[in-house]
Amino acid sequence: MSARATFDAPVRFTVTTCPGCGTPFAVEQRLFDVTVATQGTLTCPSGHRAPIGIESPTEQLIASHRRALGEATETLRQQREEIGRLQATIVDRIVGPETAQGEA
């Protein structure tokens, strides 16, 4: 979702940014909430249709990369644990478990 800020006036507004041109514009809060809930669109002052409540392709790509990074980080953690277990097994087989524990 695009960046937004909320401010109080006699009517509550939300400021959002057009994903097409980057122009910030204010929308009455209730209209904004309904548009988010229905994944509708608003029109920016420049006339662009601004989808609200729907991730832009760039936001989707960022989210996808974050998920992939999280999965890769978890895989790396698991592989490091496995390497530690394998190293301990090798040491046990070379010097014996009693000797390896005594050296620790």
LOLUMGU-830891 format. One record per atom (N, C-alpha, C): residue number from 0; residue in three letters; atom name; x, y, z. Coordinates in steps of 0.2 Angstrom, whole numbers, plus 5000, padded with zeros to 4 digits. Example, Ala and Ser with C-alpha at 12.3 -4.5 7.8 and 13.67 -1.06 7.14 Angstrom:
<node i="0" aa="ALA" at="N" c1="5066" c2="4972" c3="5039"/>
<node i="0" aa="ALA" at="CA" c1="5062" c2="4978" c3="5039"/>
<node i="0" aa="ALA" at="C" c1="5066" c2="4984" c3="5039"/>
<node i="1" aa="SER" at="N" c1="5064" c2="4989" c3="5035"/>
<node i="1" aa="SER" at="CA" c1="5068" c2="4995" c3="5036"/>
<node i="1" aa="SER" at="C" c1="5064" c2="5000" c3="5039"/>
This chain:
<node i="0" aa="MET" at="N" c1="5004" c2="4994" c3="5000"/>
<node i="0" aa="MET" at="CA" c1="5000" c2="5000" c3="5000"/>
<node i="0" aa="MET" at="C" c1="5005" c2="5006" c3="5000"/>
<node i="1" aa="SER" at="N" c1="5002" c2="5012" c3="4997"/>
<node i="1" aa="SER" at="CA" c1="5006" c2="5018" c3="4996"/>
<node i="1" aa="SER" at="C" c1="5007" c2="5021" c3="5003"/>
<node i="2" aa="ALA" at="N" c1="5012" c2="5025" c3="5004"/>
<node i="2" aa="ALA" at="CA" c1="5012" c2="5029" c3="5010"/>
<node i="2" aa="ALA" at="C" c1="5007" c2="5034" c3="5011"/>
<node i="3" aa="ARG" at="N" c1="5005" c2="5034" c3="5018"/>
<node i="3" aa="ARG" at="CA" c1="4999" c2="5039" c3="5019"/>
<node i="3" aa="ARG" at="C" c1="5000" c2="5042" c3="5026"/>
<node i="4" aa="ALA" at="N" c1="4997" c2="5047" c3="5028"/>
<node i="4" aa="ALA" at="CA" c1="4997" c2="5051" c3="5034"/>
<node i="4" aa="ALA" at="C" c1="4990" c2="5053" c3="5036"/>
<node i="5" aa="THR" at="N" c1="4988" c2="5053" c3="5042"/>
<node i="5" aa="THR" at="CA" c1="4981" c2="5055" c3="5044"/>
<node i="5" aa="THR" at="C" c1="4982" c2="5062" c3="5048"/>
<node i="6" aa="PHE" at="N" c1="4977" c2="5066" c3="5047"/>
<node i="6" aa="PHE" at="CA" c1="4977" c2="5072" c3="5051"/>
<node i="6" aa="PHE" at="C" c1="4970" c2="5074" c3="5053"/>
<node i="7" aa="ASP" at="N" c1="4969" c2="5078" c3="5058"/>
<node i="7" aa="ASP" at="CA" c1="4962" c2="5080" c3="5060"/>
<node i="7" aa="ASP" at="C" c1="4960" c2="5087" c3="5058"/>
<node i="8" aa="ALA" at="N" c1="4954" c2="5087" c3="5056"/>
<node i="8" aa="ALA" at="CA" c1="4951" c2="5094" c3="5054"/>
<node i="8" aa="ALA" at="C" c1="4944" c2="5093" c3="5056"/>
<node i="9" aa="PRO" at="N" c1="4940" c2="5098" c3="5054"/>
<node i="9" aa="PRO" at="CA" c1="4933" c2="5096" c3="5056"/>
<node i="9" aa="PRO" at="C" c1="4930" c2="5090" c3="5053"/>
<node i="10" aa="VAL" at="N" c1="4933" c2="5088" c3="5047"/>
<node i="10" aa="VAL" at="CA" c1="4932" c2="5081" c3="5045"/>
<node i="10" aa="VAL" at="C" c1="4939" c2="5077" c3="5045"/>
<node i="11" aa="ARG" at="N" c1="4939" c2="5071" c3="5046"/>
<node i="11" aa="ARG" at="CA" c1="4945" c2="5067" c3="5046"/>
<node i="11" aa="ARG" at="C" c1="4947" c2="5065" c3="5039"/>
<node i="12" aa="PHE" at="N" c1="4953" c2="5066" c3="5038"/>
<node i="12" aa="PHE" at="CA" c1="4956" c2="5065" c3="5031"/>
<node i="12" aa="PHE" at="C" c1="4962" c2="5060" c3="5032"/>
<node i="13" aa="THR" at="N" c1="4963" c2="5056" c3="5026"/>
<node i="13" aa="THR" at="CA" c1="4969" c2="5052" c3="5026"/>
<node i="13" aa="THR" at="C" c1="4973" c2="5055" c3="5020"/>
<node i="14" aa="VAL" at="N" c1="4979" c2="5056" c3="5020"/>
<node i="14" aa="VAL" at="CA" c1="4983" c2="5058" c3="5015"/>
<node i="14" aa="VAL" at="C" c1="4987" c2="5052" c3="5012"/>
<node i="15" aa="THR" at="N" c1="4986" c2="5051" c3="5005"/>
<node i="15" aa="THR" at="CA" c1="4989" c2="5045" c3="5002"/>
<node i="15" aa="THR" at="C" c1="4993" c2="5048" c3="4996"/>
<node i="16" aa="THR" at="N" c1="4997" c2="5043" c3="4993"/>
<node i="16" aa="THR" at="CA" c1="5001" c2="5045" c3="4987"/>
<node i="16" aa="THR" at="C" c1="4999" c2="5042" c3="4981"/>
<node i="17" aa="CYS" at="N" c1="4998" c2="5045" c3="4975"/>
<node i="17" aa="CYS" at="CA" c1="4996" c2="5042" c3="4969"/>
<node i="17" aa="CYS" at="C" c1="5002" c2="5037" c3="4967"/>
<node i="18" aa="PRO" at="N" c1="5001" c2="5031" c3="4966"/>
<node i="18" aa="PRO" at="CA" c1="5006" c2="5027" c3="4963"/>
<node i="18" aa="PRO" at="C" c1="5009" c2="5028" c3="4956"/>
<node i="19" aa="GLY" at="N" c1="5005" c2="5032" c3="4952"/>
<node i="19" aa="GLY" at="CA" c1="5006" c2="5034" c3="4946"/>
<node i="19" aa="GLY" at="C" c1="5011" c2="5040" c3="4945"/>
<node i="20" aa="CYS" at="N" c1="5010" c2="5045" c3="4949"/>
<node i="20" aa="CYS" at="CA" c1="5014" c2="5051" c3="4948"/>
<node i="20" aa="CYS" at="C" c1="5017" c2="5053" c3="4955"/>
<node i="21" aa="GLY" at="N" c1="5015" c2="5050" c3="4960"/>
<node i="21" aa="GLY" at="CA" c1="5018" c2="5052" c3="4967"/>
<node i="21" aa="GLY" at="C" c1="5015" c2="5058" c3="4970"/>
<node i="22" aa="THR" at="N" c1="5010" c2="5060" c3="4967"/>
<node i="22" aa="THR" at="CA" c1="5007" c2="5066" c3="4970"/>
<node i="22" aa="THR" at="C" c1="5003" c2="5064" c3="4977"/>
<node i="23" aa="PRO" at="N" c1="5004" c2="5067" c3="4982"/>
<node i="23" aa="PRO" at="CA" c1="5000" c2="5066" c3="4988"/>
<node i="23" aa="PRO" at="C" c1="4994" c2="5070" c3="4988"/>
<node i="24" aa="PHE" at="N" c1="4988" c2="5066" c3="4991"/>
<node i="24" aa="PHE" at="CA" c1="4982" c2="5070" c3="4991"/>
<node i="24" aa="PHE" at="C" c1="4978" c2="5067" c3="4996"/>
<node i="25" aa="ALA" at="N" c1="4973" c2="5071" c3="4999"/>
<node i="25" aa="ALA" at="CA" c1="4969" c2="5069" c3="5005"/>
<node i="25" aa="ALA" at="C" c1="4962" c2="5067" c3="5003"/>
<node i="26" aa="VAL" at="N" c1="4960" c2="5062" c3="5006"/>
<node i="26" aa="VAL" at="CA" c1="4954" c2="5058" c3="5005"/>
<node i="26" aa="VAL" at="C" c1="4950" c2="5058" c3="5012"/>
<node i="27" aa="GLU" at="N" c1="4943" c2="5059" c3="5012"/>
<node i="27" aa="GLU" at="CA" c1="4939" c2="5059" c3="5018"/>
<node i="27" aa="GLU" at="C" c1="4940" c2="5052" c3="5021"/>
<node i="28" aa="GLN" at="N" c1="4941" c2="5051" c3="5027"/>
<node i="28" aa="GLN" at="CA" c1="4943" c2="5045" c3="5030"/>
<node i="28" aa="GLN" at="C" c1="4938" c2="5039" c3="5029"/>
<node i="29" aa="ARG" at="N" c1="4932" c2="5041" c3="5030"/>
<node i="29" aa="ARG" at="CA" c1="4927" c2="5035" c3="5028"/>
<node i="29" aa="ARG" at="C" c1="4927" c2="5033" c3="5021"/>
<node i="30" aa="LEU" at="N" c1="4928" c2="5037" c3="5016"/>
<node i="30" aa="LEU" at="CA" c1="4928" c2="5035" c3="5009"/>
<node i="30" aa="LEU" at="C" c1="4935" c2="5031" c3="5009"/>
<node i="31" aa="PHE" at="N" c1="4940" c2="5033" c3="5012"/>
<node i="31" aa="PHE" at="CA" c1="4946" c2="5029" c3="5011"/>
<node i="31" aa="PHE" at="C" c1="4945" c2="5022" c3="5014"/>
<node i="32" aa="ASP" at="N" c1="4942" c2="5022" c3="5020"/>
<node i="32" aa="ASP" at="CA" c1="4941" c2="5015" c3="5023"/>
<node i="32" aa="ASP" at="C" c1="4937" c2="5011" c3="5019"/>
<node i="33" aa="VAL" at="N" c1="4932" c2="5013" c3="5016"/>
<node i="33" aa="VAL" at="CA" c1="4927" c2="5009" c3="5012"/>
<node i="33" aa="VAL" at="C" c1="4931" c2="5007" c3="5005"/>
<node i="34" aa="THR" at="N" c1="4935" c2="5012" c3="5003"/>
<node i="34" aa="THR" at="CA" c1="4939" c2="5010" c3="4997"/>
<node i="34" aa="THR" at="C" c1="4944" c2="5005" c3="4998"/>
<node i="35" aa="VAL" at="N" c1="4948" c2="5005" c3="5004"/>
<node i="35" aa="VAL" at="CA" c1="4952" c2="5000" c3="5006"/>
<node i="35" aa="VAL" at="C" c1="4949" c2="4993" c3="5007"/>
<node i="36" aa="ALA" at="N" c1="4943" c2="4993" c3="5010"/>
<node i="36" aa="ALA" at="CA" c1="4939" c2="4987" c3="5012"/>
<node i="36" aa="ALA" at="C" c1="4937" c2="4984" c3="5005"/>
<node i="37" aa="THR" at="N" c1="4935" c2="4988" c3="5000"/>
<node i="37" aa="THR" at="CA" c1="4933" c2="4985" c3="4994"/>
<node i="37" aa="THR" at="C" c1="4938" c2="4984" c3="4989"/>
<node i="38" aa="GLN" at="N" c1="4944" c2="4986" c3="4991"/>
<node i="38" aa="GLN" at="CA" c1="4950" c2="4986" c3="4986"/>
<node i="38" aa="GLN" at="C" c1="4948" c2="4990" c3="4980"/>
<node i="39" aa="GLY" at="N" c1="4945" c2="4996" c3="4981"/>
<node i="39" aa="GLY" at="CA" c1="4943" c2="5000" c3="4975"/>
<node i="39" aa="GLY" at="C" c1="4949" c2="5005" c3="4973"/>
<node i="40" aa="THR" at="N" c1="4947" c2="5010" c3="4969"/>
<node i="40" aa="THR" at="CA" c1="4952" c2="5015" c3="4967"/>
<node i="40" aa="THR" at="C" c1="4949" c2="5022" c3="4968"/>
<node i="41" aa="LEU" at="N" c1="4954" c2="5026" c3="4969"/>
<node i="41" aa="LEU" at="CA" c1="4952" c2="5033" c3="4969"/>
<node i="41" aa="LEU" at="C" c1="4956" c2="5037" c3="4963"/>
<node i="42" aa="THR" at="N" c1="4954" c2="5043" c3="4962"/>
<node i="42" aa="THR" at="CA" c1="4957" c2="5047" c3="4957"/>
<node i="42" aa="THR" at="C" c1="4961" c2="5052" c3="4960"/>
<node i="43" aa="CYS" at="N" c1="4967" c2="5052" c3="4958"/>
<node i="43" aa="CYS" at="CA" c1="4972" c2="5058" c3="4961"/>
<node i="43" aa="CYS" at="C" c1="4970" c2="5064" c3="4957"/>
<node i="44" aa="PRO" at="N" c1="4973" c2="5070" c3="4960"/>
<node i="44" aa="PRO" at="CA" c1="4972" c2="5076" c3="4957"/>
<node i="44" aa="PRO" at="C" c1="4974" c2="5077" c3="4950"/>
<node i="45" aa="SER" at="N" c1="4979" c2="5073" c3="4948"/>
<node i="45" aa="SER" at="CA" c1="4981" c2="5073" c3="4941"/>
<node i="45" aa="SER" at="C" c1="4977" c2="5068" c3="4936"/>
<node i="46" aa="GLY" at="N" c1="4972" c2="5065" c3="4939"/>
<node i="46" aa="GLY" at="CA" c1="4968" c2="5061" c3="4935"/>
<node i="46" aa="GLY" at="C" c1="4969" c2="5053" c3="4935"/>
<node i="47" aa="HIS" at="N" c1="4975" c2="5051" c3="4938"/>
<node i="47" aa="HIS" at="CA" c1="4977" c2="5044" c3="4938"/>
<node i="47" aa="HIS" at="C" c1="4972" c2="5040" c3="4943"/>
<node i="48" aa="ARG" at="N" c1="4971" c2="5034" c3="4941"/>
<node i="48" aa="ARG" at="CA" c1="4967" c2="5030" c3="4945"/>
<node i="48" aa="ARG" at="C" c1="4972" c2="5027" c3="4950"/>
<node i="49" aa="ALA" at="N" c1="4971" c2="5028" c3="4956"/>
<node i="49" aa="ALA" at="CA" c1="4975" c2="5025" c3="4962"/>
<node i="49" aa="ALA" at="C" c1="4972" c2="5019" c3="4965"/>
<node i="50" aa="PRO" at="N" c1="4974" c2="5013" c3="4964"/>
<node i="50" aa="PRO" at="CA" c1="4971" c2="5008" c3="4968"/>
<node i="50" aa="PRO" at="C" c1="4973" c2="5008" c3="4975"/>
<node i="51" aa="ILE" at="N" c1="4968" c2="5007" c3="4979"/>
<node i="51" aa="ILE" at="CA" c1="4969" c2="5007" c3="4986"/>
<node i="51" aa="ILE" at="C" c1="4967" c2="5001" c3="4989"/>
<node i="52" aa="GLY" at="N" c1="4972" c2="4998" c3="4994"/>
<node i="52" aa="GLY" at="CA" c1="4971" c2="4992" c3="4997"/>
<node i="52" aa="GLY" at="C" c1="4973" c2="4986" c3="4993"/>
<node i="53" aa="ILE" at="N" c1="4977" c2="4988" c3="4987"/>
<node i="53" aa="ILE" at="CA" c1="4980" c2="4983" c3="4983"/>
<node i="53" aa="ILE" at="C" c1="4987" c2="4985" c3="4982"/>
<node i="54" aa="GLU" at="N" c1="4991" c2="4980" c3="4983"/>
<node i="54" aa="GLU" at="CA" c1="4999" c2="4981" c3="4982"/>
<node i="54" aa="GLU" at="C" c1="5000" c2="4983" c3="4975"/>
<node i="55" aa="SER" at="N" c1="5005" c2="4987" c3="4974"/>
<node i="55" aa="SER" at="CA" c1="5007" c2="4989" c3="4967"/>
<node i="55" aa="SER" at="C" c1="5012" c2="4983" c3="4965"/>
<node i="56" aa="PRO" at="N" c1="5013" c2="4983" c3="4959"/>
<node i="56" aa="PRO" at="CA" c1="5018" c2="4977" c3="4957"/>
<node i="56" aa="PRO" at="C" c1="5025" c2="4978" c3="4961"/>
<node i="57" aa="THR" at="N" c1="5027" c2="4984" c3="4962"/>
<node i="57" aa="THR" at="CA" c1="5033" c2="4985" c3="4965"/>
<node i="57" aa="THR" at="C" c1="5033" c2="4982" c3="4973"/>
<node i="58" aa="GLU" at="N" c1="5027" c2="4984" c3="4976"/>
<node i="58" aa="GLU" at="CA" c1="5026" c2="4982" c3="4983"/>
<node i="58" aa="GLU" at="C" c1="5025" c2="4974" c3="4983"/>
<node i="59" aa="GLN" at="N" c1="5022" c2="4971" c3="4978"/>
<node i="59" aa="GLN" at="CA" c1="5022" c2="4964" c3="4978"/>
<node i="59" aa="GLN" at="C" c1="5029" c2="4961" c3="4977"/>
<node i="60" aa="LEU" at="N" c1="5033" c2="4964" c3="4973"/>
<node i="60" aa="LEU" at="CA" c1="5040" c2="4961" c3="4972"/>
<node i="60" aa="LEU" at="C" c1="5044" c2="4962" c3="4978"/>
<node i="61" aa="ILE" at="N" c1="5043" c2="4967" c3="4981"/>
<node i="61" aa="ILE" at="CA" c1="5047" c2="4968" c3="4988"/>
<node i="61" aa="ILE" at="C" c1="5045" c2="4963" c3="4993"/>
<node i="62" aa="ALA" at="N" c1="5038" c2="4962" c3="4993"/>
<node i="62" aa="ALA" at="CA" c1="5035" c2="4957" c3="4998"/>
<node i="62" aa="ALA" at="C" c1="5038" c2="4950" c3="4996"/>
<node i="63" aa="SER" at="N" c1="5038" c2="4949" c3="4990"/>
<node i="63" aa="SER" at="CA" c1="5040" c2="4942" c3="4988"/>
<node i="63" aa="SER" at="C" c1="5048" c2="4941" c3="4989"/>
<node i="64" aa="HIS" at="N" c1="5052" c2="4946" c3="4988"/>
<node i="64" aa="HIS" at="CA" c1="5059" c2="4946" c3="4990"/>
<node i="64" aa="HIS" at="C" c1="5060" c2="4945" c3="4997"/>
<node i="65" aa="ARG" at="N" c1="5056" c2="4949" c3="5001"/>
<node i="65" aa="ARG" at="CA" c1="5056" c2="4948" c3="5009"/>
<node i="65" aa="ARG" at="C" c1="5055" c2="4941" c3="5011"/>
<node i="66" aa="ARG" at="N" c1="5049" c2="4938" c3="5008"/>
<node i="66" aa="ARG" at="CA" c1="5048" c2="4931" c3="5010"/>
<node i="66" aa="ARG" at="C" c1="5053" c2="4926" c3="5008"/>
<node i="67" aa="ALA" at="N" c1="5056" c2="4927" c3="5002"/>
<node i="67" aa="ALA" at="CA" c1="5062" c2="4923" c3="4999"/>
<node i="67" aa="ALA" at="C" c1="5068" c2="4924" c3="5004"/>
<node i="68" aa="LEU" at="N" c1="5069" c2="4930" c3="5006"/>
<node i="68" aa="LEU" at="CA" c1="5075" c2="4931" c3="5010"/>
<node i="68" aa="LEU" at="C" c1="5074" c2="4928" c3="5017"/>
<node i="69" aa="GLY" at="N" c1="5068" c2="4928" c3="5020"/>
<node i="69" aa="GLY" at="CA" c1="5066" c2="4925" c3="5026"/>
<node i="69" aa="GLY" at="C" c1="5067" c2="4917" c3="5026"/>
<node i="70" aa="GLU" at="N" c1="5065" c2="4914" c3="5020"/>
<node i="70" aa="GLU" at="CA" c1="5065" c2="4907" c3="5019"/>
<node i="70" aa="GLU" at="C" c1="5073" c2="4905" c3="5018"/>
<node i="71" aa="ALA" at="N" c1="5077" c2="4909" c3="5014"/>
<node i="71" aa="ALA" at="CA" c1="5084" c2="4908" c3="5013"/>
<node i="71" aa="ALA" at="C" c1="5087" c2="4908" c3="5020"/>
<node i="72" aa="THR" at="N" c1="5086" c2="4913" c3="5024"/>
<node i="72" aa="THR" at="CA" c1="5089" c2="4914" c3="5031"/>
<node i="72" aa="THR" at="C" c1="5088" c2="4908" c3="5035"/>
<node i="73" aa="GLU" at="N" c1="5081" c2="4905" c3="5035"/>
<node i="73" aa="GLU" at="CA" c1="5080" c2="4899" c3="5039"/>
<node i="73" aa="GLU" at="C" c1="5083" c2="4893" c3="5036"/>
<node i="74" aa="THR" at="N" c1="5084" c2="4892" c3="5030"/>
<node i="74" aa="THR" at="CA" c1="5087" c2="4887" c3="5027"/>
<node i="74" aa="THR" at="C" c1="5095" c2="4887" c3="5029"/>
<node i="75" aa="LEU" at="N" c1="5098" c2="4893" c3="5029"/>
<node i="75" aa="LEU" at="CA" c1="5105" c2="4894" c3="5031"/>
<node i="75" aa="LEU" at="C" c1="5106" c2="4892" c3="5038"/>
<node i="76" aa="ARG" at="N" c1="5101" c2="4894" c3="5042"/>
<node i="76" aa="ARG" at="CA" c1="5102" c2="4892" c3="5049"/>
<node i="76" aa="ARG" at="C" c1="5102" c2="4885" c3="5050"/>
<node i="77" aa="GLN" at="N" c1="5097" c2="4881" c3="5047"/>
<node i="77" aa="GLN" at="CA" c1="5096" c2="4874" c3="5048"/>
<node i="77" aa="GLN" at="C" c1="5103" c2="4871" c3="5045"/>
<node i="78" aa="GLN" at="N" c1="5105" c2="4873" c3="5039"/>
<node i="78" aa="GLN" at="CA" c1="5112" c2="4870" c3="5037"/>
<node i="78" aa="GLN" at="C" c1="5117" c2="4871" c3="5041"/>
<node i="79" aa="ARG" at="N" c1="5118" c2="4877" c3="5045"/>
<node i="79" aa="ARG" at="CA" c1="5123" c2="4878" c3="5049"/>
<node i="79" aa="ARG" at="C" c1="5123" c2="4873" c3="5055"/>
<node i="80" aa="GLU" at="N" c1="5117" c2="4872" c3="5058"/>
<node i="80" aa="GLU" at="CA" c1="5116" c2="4867" c3="5063"/>
<node i="80" aa="GLU" at="C" c1="5118" c2="4860" c3="5061"/>
<node i="81" aa="GLU" at="N" c1="5116" c2="4859" c3="5055"/>
<node i="81" aa="GLU" at="CA" c1="5118" c2="4852" c3="5052"/>
<node i="81" aa="GLU" at="C" c1="5126" c2="4851" c3="5052"/>
<node i="82" aa="ILE" at="N" c1="5129" c2="4857" c3="5049"/>
<node i="82" aa="ILE" at="CA" c1="5136" c2="4857" c3="5049"/>
<node i="82" aa="ILE" at="C" c1="5139" c2="4856" c3="5056"/>
<node i="83" aa="GLY" at="N" c1="5137" c2="4859" c3="5061"/>
<node i="83" aa="GLY" at="CA" c1="5139" c2="4858" c3="5068"/>
<node i="83" aa="GLY" at="C" c1="5138" c2="4851" c3="5070"/>
<node i="84" aa="ARG" at="N" c1="5132" c2="4848" c3="5069"/>
<node i="84" aa="ARG" at="CA" c1="5131" c2="4841" c3="5070"/>
<node i="84" aa="ARG" at="C" c1="5136" c2="4836" c3="5067"/>
<node i="85" aa="LEU" at="N" c1="5137" c2="4838" c3="5060"/>
<node i="85" aa="LEU" at="CA" c1="5142" c2="4833" c3="5057"/>
<node i="85" aa="LEU" at="C" c1="5149" c2="4834" c3="5059"/>
<node i="86" aa="GLN" at="N" c1="5151" c2="4840" c3="5061"/>
<node i="86" aa="GLN" at="CA" c1="5158" c2="4841" c3="5063"/>
<node i="86" aa="GLN" at="C" c1="5159" c2="4838" c3="5070"/>
<node i="87" aa="ALA" at="N" c1="5154" c2="4838" c3="5074"/>
<node i="87" aa="ALA" at="CA" c1="5154" c2="4834" c3="5081"/>
<node i="87" aa="ALA" at="C" c1="5154" c2="4827" c3="5079"/>
<node i="88" aa="THR" at="N" c1="5151" c2="4824" c3="5075"/>
<node i="88" aa="THR" at="CA" c1="5151" c2="4817" c3="5073"/>
<node i="88" aa="THR" at="C" c1="5158" c2="4815" c3="5070"/>
<node i="89" aa="ILE" at="N" c1="5161" c2="4819" c3="5066"/>
<node i="89" aa="ILE" at="CA" c1="5168" c2="4818" c3="5064"/>
<node i="89" aa="ILE" at="C" c1="5173" c2="4818" c3="5069"/>
<node i="90" aa="VAL" at="N" c1="5173" c2="4823" c3="5074"/>
<node i="90" aa="VAL" at="CA" c1="5177" c2="4823" c3="5079"/>
<node i="90" aa="VAL" at="C" c1="5176" c2="4817" c3="5084"/>
<node i="91" aa="ASP" at="N" c1="5170" c2="4815" c3="5085"/>
<node i="91" aa="ASP" at="CA" c1="5169" c2="4809" c3="5089"/>
<node i="91" aa="ASP" at="C" c1="5172" c2="4803" c3="5086"/>
<node i="92" aa="ARG" at="N" c1="5171" c2="4802" c3="5079"/>
<node i="92" aa="ARG" at="CA" c1="5174" c2="4796" c3="5076"/>
<node i="92" aa="ARG" at="C" c1="5182" c2="4796" c3="5076"/>
<node i="93" aa="ILE" at="N" c1="5185" c2="4802" c3="5076"/>
<node i="93" aa="ILE" at="CA" c1="5192" c2="4802" c3="5075"/>
<node i="93" aa="ILE" at="C" c1="5195" c2="4801" c3="5082"/>
<node i="94" aa="VAL" at="N" c1="5193" c2="4805" c3="5087"/>
<node i="94" aa="VAL" at="CA" c1="5196" c2="4805" c3="5093"/>
<node i="94" aa="VAL" at="C" c1="5192" c2="4802" c3="5099"/>
<node i="95" aa="GLY" at="N" c1="5186" c2="4800" c3="5097"/>
<node i="95" aa="GLY" at="CA" c1="5182" c2="4796" c3="5102"/>
<node i="95" aa="GLY" at="C" c1="5178" c2="4801" c3="5106"/>
<node i="96" aa="PRO" at="N" c1="5172" c2="4800" c3="5108"/>
<node i="96" aa="PRO" at="CA" c1="5167" c2="4804" c3="5111"/>
<node i="96" aa="PRO" at="C" c1="5170" c2="4806" c3="5118"/>
<node i="97" aa="GLU" at="N" c1="5173" c2="4801" c3="5122"/>
<node i="97" aa="GLU" at="CA" c1="5175" c2="4803" c3="5128"/>
<node i="97" aa="GLU" at="C" c1="5181" c2="4808" c3="5128"/>
<node i="98" aa="THR" at="N" c1="5185" c2="4808" c3="5123"/>
<node i="98" aa="THR" at="CA" c1="5191" c2="4812" c3="5123"/>
<node i="98" aa="THR" at="C" c1="5188" c2="4819" c3="5120"/>
<node i="99" aa="ALA" at="N" c1="5184" c2="4819" c3="5116"/>
<node i="99" aa="ALA" at="CA" c1="5181" c2="4826" c3="5113"/>
<node i="99" aa="ALA" at="C" c1="5177" c2="4829" c3="5118"/>
<node i="100" aa="GLN" at="N" c1="5174" c2="4826" c3="5123"/>
<node i="100" aa="GLN" at="CA" c1="5170" c2="4829" c3="5128"/>
<node i="100" aa="GLN" at="C" c1="5175" c2="4832" c3="5133"/>
<node i="101" aa="GLY" at="N" c1="5180" c2="4828" c3="5135"/>
<node i="101" aa="GLY" at="CA" c1="5185" c2="4830" c3="5140"/>
<node i="101" aa="GLY" at="C" c1="5189" c2="4836" c3="5138"/>
<node i="102" aa="GLU" at="N" c1="5190" c2="4837" c3="5131"/>
<node i="102" aa="GLU" at="CA" c1="5193" c2="4843" c3="5129"/>
<node i="102" aa="GLU" at="C" c1="5189" c2="4849" c3="5129"/>
<node i="103" aa="ALA" at="N" c1="5182" c2="4849" c3="5129"/>
<node i="103" aa="ALA" at="CA" c1="5178" c2="4854" c3="5129"/>
<node i="103" aa="ALA" at="C" c1="5178" c2="4859" c3="5135"/>
